[in-house]
Amino acid sequence: MGQPTAAQKSIQSVYENQARARRVTDGLWRNAKKAPMFGIVKKTQSGRVMRKTQRLISSNAFKVLLSGACASVSASVEQDLDELGVDYTQDSKSRPFSMSLSGGAQLMLEQFLSAIISQIVYQTRTIRNGIGRHQRNNKELVRLAIESVRESVFDAANVAPMDAIALPMALARKKRVGEAEAPGEQEVDDAEADADEDDEEEDDE
């Protein structure tokens, strides 16, 4: 086998750099659970360092969420292949497609979800105080708060807006005989007439 060409070396370097970045990123997430922001660090009288991780969501809950996410991905791929007329190979029933999260990634998701929930609680209180008719939170207030947080957090990260409002355009029409002019129409007509006169003067020059 001959020596690789310059193009092949470039392709190989890209693969190697990508694999190296993936290994370093995975190691970073594995060690993230040791960060002080994710736990409490104490020293005993003997000088031993004790790290206690604060967990809000159990590992079993993450497994359930990942199982549902992987099932959704498989269903989406199956639908794409069905639309293309290609056979889909079913997953193993005893061992379906699944993924795992490192401890650091779980802690980061917990922090993100905690921030979202805190913002929803704060927004609910703000809406309730603004309305001034409720002494306690109810489902309608919480729903409004969730929609507000969703728009402020997730809509800004989308390529296209999630909600769009289409308004009908007012079309110009000719006035009927004896029809009164709406306020502002005379000004528009005068401006259009002035513009036509300017165009005619330029043509004469």
Sequence and secondary structure as in RCSB ss.txt:
>XXXX:A:sequence
MGQPTAAQKSIQSVYENQARARRVTDGLWRNAKKAPMFGIVKKTQSGRVMRKTQRLISSNAFKVLLSGACASVSA
SVEQDLDELGVDYTQDSKSRPFSMSLSGGAQLMLEQFLSAIISQIVYQTRTIRNGIGRHQRNNKELVRLAIESVR
ESVFDAANVAPMDAIALPMALARKKRVGEAEAPGEQEVDDAEADADEDDEEEDDE
>XXXX:A:secstr
     HHHHHHHHHHHHHHHHHHHHHHHHHHGGGSGGGEEEEE TTS EEEEE  SS HHHHHHHHHHHHHHHHH
HHHHHHHHHT       SSS       HHHHHHHHHHHHHHHHHHHHHHHHHHHHH S SS  HHHHHHHHHHHH
HHHTGGGSSS S              TT    TTHHHHHHHHHHHHHHHHHHHH 
